Amino acid sequence: MVQINGCLALNCLGPGVTVVSVMPDEDSSQTGVVLLSLVLLSAAIFAIVNSTLLASEERASALKAQLDDSNRQFARVKRELFEAQQRDELTECYNKKWFQQEMLRFVVMGRRSGFRFSLALIRIDQYKTVLSRFDNLEASQVLKSAGQVLKSAVREVDFVARLDEGQFALLLSDARVENAVVVADRVMEQTLQIRVPSDRDFEITVSIGVVDSEYVESPEEM
């Protein structure tokens, strides 16, 4: 117990626990009341400040969580936008610009480390006929079906790109021309299943050329 001016006593009951009591003293009663008021006021201020700090920490934590969520959404949208810029909108295959950039990267890798790859160029034989005999909607459906056939015929490490109207390309990673021929045969067989929606008897075929990167020194030669 600590006594102040004979009228105010502070009893420490334990860590962080203090009991304030007033001890009567006629000579110092006014001073004791003032001191008690100051102590109570300080305690009230401390409680308010502590409550405010806790509330601020909670708000800061909530804002941080919102910021983290916004950053994740931004990163996802950025990835989707980047992916969309690489893709052909109709077939969802890679587009010609991406194909040219990726093939250049493959050629450079081949020069530096001996990386081998093969390229297959595919042309839909009846594409112009479909356009003239039917309509753009039918031709678009043929292109979509061709894109699906090509994507199902290759591995996850390979790439399918649409180059032009009825032309596609397969970039076969770490593959020799013999492997490309096997893929080409599979594509030609599966392409026979493609049909024009309004004429199921109209057959679709493709012409395919393959080349091994061993015989290529620049992307232009591909």
C-alpha positions as CSV (number, residue, x, y, z in Angstrom):
1,M,0.0,0.0,0.0
2,V,1.2,3.5,-0.9
3,Q,-0.4,6.4,1.0
4,I,-0.5,9.9,-0.6
5,N,-1.0,12.9,1.6
6,G,-2.8,10.8,4.2
7,C,-5.9,10.6,2.1
8,L,-5.3,8.5,-1.0
9,A,-4.1,5.0,-0.9
10,L,-3.1,2.8,-3.8
11,N,-3.3,-0.9,-3.2
12,C,-1.5,-3.1,-5.7
13,L,-3.2,-6.5,-5.7
14,G,-1.2,-7.9,-8.6
15,P,0.3,-7.1,-12.0
16,G,-1.9,-4.5,-13.7
17,V,-4.5,-4.5,-10.8
18,T,-4.5,-1.4,-8.6
19,V,-7.3,-0.4,-6.1
20,V,-7.7,3.2,-5.3
21,S,-9.1,4.1,-1.9
22,V,-9.7,7.4,-0.1
23,M,-8.6,7.7,3.5
24,P,-10.3,10.5,5.4
25,D,-8.1,13.5,6.4
26,E,-9.8,16.8,7.0
27,D,-6.6,18.8,6.3
28,S,-6.1,17.3,2.9
29,S,-9.5,16.2,1.8
30,Q,-9.7,18.7,-1.1
31,T,-6.3,17.6,-2.4
32,G,-7.3,14.0,-2.2
33,V,-10.5,14.5,-4.2
34,V,-8.5,16.3,-6.9
35,L,-5.9,13.5,-7.0
36,L,-8.6,10.8,-7.1
37,S,-10.3,12.7,-10.0
38,L,-7.1,12.8,-11.9
39,V,-6.5,9.1,-11.4
40,L,-10.0,8.2,-12.5
41,L,-9.7,10.6,-15.5
42,S,-6.4,9.0,-16.5
43,A,-7.9,5.6,-16.3
44,A,-10.8,6.6,-18.5
45,I,-8.5,8.2,-21.0
46,F,-6.3,5.1,-21.1
47,A,-9.4,2.9,-21.7
48,I,-10.5,5.1,-24.5
49,V,-7.1,5.2,-26.1
50,N,-6.7,1.4,-25.8
51,S,-10.2,0.8,-27.3
52,T,-9.4,3.2,-30.2
53,L,-6.1,1.4,-30.9
54,L,-7.8,-2.0,-30.9
55,A,-10.5,-0.7,-33.3
56,S,-7.8,0.8,-35.5
57,E,-5.9,-2.5,-35.6
58,E,-9.1,-4.4,-36.5
59,R,-9.8,-1.8,-39.3
60,A,-6.2,-2.1,-40.6
61,S,-6.4,-5.9,-40.6
62,A,-9.7,-5.7,-42.5
63,L,-8.3,-3.3,-45.0
64,K,-5.2,-5.5,-45.5
65,A,-7.4,-8.5,-46.2
66,Q,-9.4,-6.4,-48.7
67,L,-6.1,-5.3,-50.3
68,D,-4.8,-8.8,-50.6
69,D,-8.0,-10.0,-52.2
70,S,-7.9,-7.1,-54.7
71,N,-4.3,-7.9,-55.5
72,R,-5.3,-11.6,-56.2
73,Q,-8.2,-10.5,-58.4
74,F,-5.9,-8.1,-60.3
75,A,-3.3,-10.8,-60.8
76,R,-6.0,-13.2,-62.1
77,V,-7.4,-10.6,-64.5
78,K,-3.9,-9.8,-65.7
79,R,-3.2,-13.5,-66.4
80,E,-6.5,-13.9,-68.2
81,L,-5.9,-10.8,-70.3
82,F,-2.4,-12.0,-71.2
83,E,-3.8,-15.4,-72.1
84,A,-6.5,-13.8,-74.2
85,Q,-3.9,-11.8,-76.2
86,Q,-2.1,-15.1,-77.1
87,R,-5.3,-16.9,-78.2
88,D,-7.3,-17.0,-81.4
89,E,-10.8,-16.0,-80.3
90,L,-12.7,-18.4,-82.5
91,T,-10.8,-21.7,-82.0
92,E,-9.0,-20.8,-78.6
93,C,-5.8,-22.0,-80.2
94,Y,-2.7,-19.8,-80.0
95,N,-2.7,-17.0,-82.5
96,K,-0.2,-16.3,-85.3
97,K,1.7,-13.6,-83.5
98,W,2.3,-15.8,-80.5
99,F,3.3,-18.7,-82.8
100,Q,6.0,-16.6,-84.5
101,Q,7.4,-15.5,-81.2
102,E,7.4,-19.0,-79.7
103,M,8.9,-20.5,-82.8
104,L,11.7,-18.0,-82.7
105,R,12.3,-19.0,-79.0
106,F,12.5,-22.6,-80.0
107,V,15.0,-21.9,-82.8
108,V,17.2,-19.9,-80.4
109,M,17.1,-22.8,-77.9
110,G,18.0,-25.2,-80.6
111,R,21.1,-23.1,-81.5
112,R,22.3,-22.8,-78.0
113,S,21.6,-26.2,-76.5
114,G,20.7,-28.5,-79.3
115,F,17.0,-28.5,-78.4
116,R,15.0,-30.5,-81.0
117,F,11.5,-29.8,-82.1
118,S,9.3,-30.4,-85.1
119,L,6.7,-28.3,-86.9
120,A,3.6,-29.5,-88.7
121,L,1.6,-27.2,-91.0
122,I,-2.0,-28.1,-91.5
123,R,-4.4,-26.8,-94.2
124,I,-8.1,-27.6,-94.3
125,D,-8.6,-28.7,-98.0
126,Q,-12.3,-27.8,-98.3
127,Y,-12.2,-24.5,-96.3
128,K,-12.8,-22.2,-99.3
129,T,-15.5,-24.6,-100.6
130,V,-17.3,-24.4,-97.2
131,L,-17.2,-20.6,-97.3
132,S,-18.6,-20.4,-100.8
133,R,-21.2,-23.2,-100.6
134,F,-22.4,-22.6,-97.0
135,D,-21.9,-19.6,-94.8
136,N,-19.5,-18.1,-92.3
137,L,-21.2,-19.7,-89.4
138,E,-20.7,-23.2,-90.9
139,A,-17.1,-22.4,-91.7
140,S,-16.5,-21.1,-88.2
141,Q,-17.9,-24.4,-86.8
142,V,-15.5,-26.4,-89.1
143,L,-12.6,-24.3,-87.7
144,K,-13.6,-24.9,-84.1
145,S,-13.9,-28.6,-84.7
146,A,-10.5,-28.6,-86.4
147,G,-8.9,-26.8,-83.5
148,Q,-10.4,-29.3,-81.1
149,V,-9.0,-32.2,-83.1
150,L,-5.6,-30.7,-83.2
151,K,-5.5,-30.0,-79.4
152,S,-6.6,-33.5,-78.6
153,A,-3.9,-35.0,-80.9
154,V,-0.9,-33.4,-79.1
155,R,0.7,-33.5,-75.7
156,E,0.5,-30.8,-73.0
157,V,4.0,-29.7,-73.9
158,D,3.1,-29.1,-77.5
159,F,1.4,-26.1,-79.0
160,V,-1.5,-25.6,-81.5
161,A,-1.8,-22.3,-83.3
162,R,-4.2,-20.9,-86.0
163,L,-2.1,-19.1,-88.6
164,D,-4.7,-18.0,-91.1
165,E,-8.2,-18.7,-92.4
166,G,-8.0,-22.5,-92.8
167,Q,-4.4,-23.0,-91.7
168,F,-3.0,-24.3,-88.4
169,A,0.4,-25.2,-87.1
170,L,1.6,-27.7,-84.5
171,L,4.8,-26.9,-82.6
172,L,6.0,-30.2,-81.2
173,S,8.5,-29.8,-78.3
174,D,11.4,-32.2,-78.1
175,A,10.2,-34.2,-81.0
176,R,11.8,-35.5,-84.2
177,V,10.2,-35.6,-87.6
178,E,9.2,-39.3,-87.0
179,N,7.1,-38.2,-84.0
180,A,5.5,-35.4,-86.0
181,V,4.5,-37.9,-88.7
182,V,2.7,-40.0,-86.1
183,V,0.9,-37.0,-84.9
184,A,0.0,-36.0,-88.5
185,D,-1.4,-39.4,-89.2
186,R,-3.6,-39.2,-86.1
187,V,-4.8,-35.7,-87.1
188,M,-5.7,-36.8,-90.6
189,E,-7.7,-39.7,-89.3
190,Q,-9.6,-37.7,-86.7
191,T,-10.3,-34.9,-89.1
192,L,-12.5,-37.3,-91.1
193,Q,-15.0,-37.1,-88.3
194,I,-15.5,-33.4,-88.8
195,R,-18.8,-32.5,-90.6
196,V,-20.5,-29.4,-91.8
197,P,-23.5,-29.0,-89.6
198,S,-26.0,-28.5,-92.4
199,D,-24.5,-31.3,-94.6
200,R,-23.4,-34.3,-92.7
201,D,-22.2,-36.0,-96.0
202,F,-19.7,-33.3,-96.7
203,E,-16.3,-34.6,-95.7
204,I,-13.5,-32.5,-94.4
205,T,-9.8,-33.5,-95.1
206,V,-6.5,-31.8,-94.3
207,S,-3.1,-31.6,-95.9
208,I,-0.1,-31.7,-93.6
209,G,3.6,-31.0,-94.0
210,V,6.2,-31.7,-91.3
211,V,9.7,-30.5,-90.8
212,D,12.5,-31.3,-88.3
213,S,14.3,-28.3,-86.6
214,E,17.6,-30.1,-87.3
215,Y,17.3,-28.8,-90.9
216,V,16.2,-25.2,-90.0
217,E,18.5,-22.3,-89.2
218,S,15.9,-19.5,-89.0
219,P,12.2,-19.2,-88.3
220,E,11.6,-18.0,-91.9
221,E,12.7,-21.4,-93.2
222,M,10.0,-23.1,-91.3
